Amino acid sequence: MTTDAHYDEGFASSSSLDDSQTKEVLRRRRRQSSLGTSVTKTSPSDLLASFPVDTLIAAEPSERLIWISSYFWATYQYISLPDNTLPINTILVWTGLILCGLMVCHVSSRSNQNSKTRSFEKSTTDSSSDDLLLSPTLKSPLHRQTFDAPDPSLPAPTNRIFGASRAAFRMDADDGLLCGALLLIMVAYAQMIHVMDTYENLLLVTWMQAKLELILLMSLIFLILVSASGVLHPVKRIIRKRGLFVSSILVSGIVTFIITRLTSLTPILGSTPIWLTVFSIVAYQWSMYLCVVALKRCFTLGEMSVISQGAAVMVNMATETLWATYSEAVPTYIKTNRMGQETVMIHAVILGMVIVGVALYPLLRYCRKLAQRPYWRSQSSSDTLQSIQRRKIICAVSVYALTALVVTLIVTPVCTTLLHQNPFLWTLDFVFSSPPRLFLCMYWATTIGITVVAWVLLLDLPSNAYQNGVPENQSRAKKLTSALNKKRKLFHGLAVLMFDSFLRLAFGVALATFIYLEYLRYFAVWPYGKNIHMFLTEFIDNRDLGPVILSHMYLLIGCASPVWLGSSNLFASLSGILSLGFGDAAASLVGKRFGRWHWPGSKKTVEGTMSFIITVFLSMLVILYTSALIRVDSAMTTLANMDVGDWTRYLLVVIAAALLEAFSLQNDNIIIPLFLYALVIFSQDHSQLSLSYQ
C-alpha cells in the first residue's frame, strides 16, 4: 500500500474519506510537514534524539524507589491491622514471592538486553529478527513514522509475555513491571483495610479477602510468565505465539492448583471450587493476550497487567453473581455478598459491550475491509463507488441490528433475572424517580454543551497562525501543541464538573458507549465511523501509538476507578477526580507555560509538580469546607475530627503521587488515581472519614 493508504492506521484507510474529509487530512499532513513532523524515514540519530533515553536511565531508580517503598508501606499497614484475617506469616511469604519474582525478571531482562546488544554488534543485517526490528513502523491514528535500524544503546523495554516482540508494547516508556505487579495488590490491601475498618460483617471481609488472594495469585503468575517468556523467547520460532499462550494457560492452571490446594497461602480460594479461580485466571490471561495481539503498541507491559487484572476481577464478580443466582451449591460468603442492582448494571453494560464486540467481530472486520478498498483504482465494474457504498450501508445496518439483537436476547434476560425487573425500566425508574438525579442529567447535558463550544473555539485558535498551510515561524509549532494540550485538559475539567455519586452508573454507561464508538471508528462503520475518527484524532498524544485511540478511555477509567471501588472515604473516592481533573491538568498547563527546572532524568518540571500538589490539596480543602458550609452533616463531622496530623499525612500522600507522576513513564491517567486512592486509605483515620455516597 502507499503512504496515503496507511496514513490513518487507526481508521480503515484514506479511501473511506469523502472529498471534504480528505482535504482536512491533507491539510493536517501539510501542517505536520511544515512543523517538521516527519512522515518518511528518520535517521537513527533522529530516533535517538527523540527517544527518552536519558529519561529512562535516570528516572528508573526514582520510580523504582517510589514503588518499592509504597509497597512496603502498604504491606506494613495491612499487617498492622489488629484483627487481620490473613496470617502475618502468609503475608510475608506472599511479599517474598512477589519480590523474588521481580528480581528474577530484572536479572532476566538485563541478561537478555546484554545478549541482544552483543548480537547487534555481530550482525545488523538479519531482517527476520523480531528483536532487532530493522525498519520498524510505528503507526498512530494520526501519523506514520518509519525508522531505520535502532541504536543498540536504546534502553527499550525487554520484559515481555507470550513471546511477543517489543513492537507489541508501547515503545516510549519502560515496561512498567513494578506497576503491573504491585499496584493492584496495594489497592486490594487498601480495600481490605477499608472494609475491616468500616463494616462489621465477617462474610464481607471474607469476600474481600478472596479478591485479595486472587490478585496476589495473578501478580505471581504474571511474574512467572514474564520470567518464562524471557527464557523461551529464543525458541519462539519453534513454539508459535499461540502455542506460548496455551502453554501459559497450562502453567497458570498448575500454579493455581499448587497455590490453592497444596499450600495455605490462599485459605479462602482453597475452600472455593477451583474452577472459579481457574476461570478468572484464564480471563486475566486472555485479556493480556488480546492486549498483546489485537491492541499492539497501546500499552506497556505493566499497563496491560493492571487493565487485565481489573477485567479479571470484573469477570470473577459477574461469575460469582450468576453462580449464586442459578445454583444453590455456593459458598456462603459468595451467596450473602451478591452485587447490588447498580453494580449489576455497571457490569452488564461493560461486559455486555465486550460480548457485542466478540459476537459482531466477523461483520465488523468486513466493514473495515470495505472501507480499505481503493475503489478509484479498481478495474472491475462491480467495484464502483456506488456498489461499495451500498455494501457499506448494508453491512452497517447489519451491525446495528445485530447489536440490538445481542442486547435484547443475551444481556437483557440475564439482567432481568438478576434485577428481578426489566433493566431498561429499572434505569428509567432509577433516574426519573429522584428529582436530584434528573436535575443532574440536565446539568451534565448543559456542561457537555458548553465544553463542546469551548473546544471548538480552542480548535480554531491555532489555524489562524497559518497561511496556505505554512507557519509564520517555528514558534507556531508550540502554539499548536499548546492548543492541543488545552483541549485535552478541558475534558479533565469537564470530568470535575460532572462528578457526583450518580456517576458510579454513569461512568459504566459512558465506558460502554466509548467502547462501542471505538468499534464504529476503528472498523469504519457507516455513517459515524469517519466523523468519530476525525474528532478523536484531535486529542491523541504520544501514548496513542496503537491501532485504537484510548486517551478518552484512560481519563474515564482513571476518574471512575476510585468511585467504582465504593469507598465511603471521601478523600479516597475523590482521588481520580482530584488527581486528573485538577492536579494533572494544572501540572501540564503550568509546567508547559512556566516550567524552567526539570526533574533529573525527566521531562516533567518541578513547577508542574508543585502545581499538582498545591492544586490537589487546595481543591480537597475547598470541597470539604464547601460541603460543611452547606451543612452536610458528615462533612461537618469530618472537619470536627480532622487535626493537623491528618492534613499533614494527606499532604505527604499527595506529594508521593505527584512524584510518581513526575518520574513514571506509565500512563498517569490509569496509574495515579489508583495509587493515590490506596495511599489515602493507608494514611487516614478511616473511622472518621465516612462521607457516604449512597
Secondary structure, DSSP 8 states (H G I E B T S, - for coil): --HHHHS-TTSS-GGGS-HHHHHHHHHHHHHHHHTT--SSEE-HHHHHHHS-HHHHHHHHHHHHHHHHHHHHHHHHHHHT-TT-SS-HHHHHHHHHHHHHHHHHHHHHHHHHHHHHHHHHHH-S--TT-TTT-SS-EEE-SS-EEEE-S--TT-------STT--GGGS-TTS---HHHHHHHHHHHHHHHHHHHHHH---HHHHHHHHHHHHHHHHHHHHHHHHHHHHHHHGGGTTTS-HHHHHHHHHHHHHHHHHHHHHSSSS-HHHHTS-HHHHHHHHHHHHHHHHHHHHTSTTS--HHHHHHHHHHHHHHHHHHHHHHHHHH-S---HHHHTS---HHHHHHHHHHHHHHHHHHHTHHHHHHHHHHHH--GGG---GGGSHHHHHHHHHHHHHHHHHHHHHHIIIIIHHHHHHHHSS-HHHHHHHHHHTSHHHHHHHHHHHHHHHHHHHHHHHHHHTGGGGEETTEESSTHHHHHHHHHHHHHHHHHHHHHHHT-STTHHHHHHHHHHHHHHHHHHHHTT-TTTHHHHHHHHTTS--TT--SSS--HHHHHHHHHHHHHHTT-S-HHHHTHHIIIIIIIIHHHHHHHHHH---B-TT-SSBHHHHHHHHHHHHHHHHHHHHHHHHTT-HHHHHHHHH--HHHHHHHHHHHHHHHHHHHH--S-HHHHHHHHHHHHHHHHS-TTT------
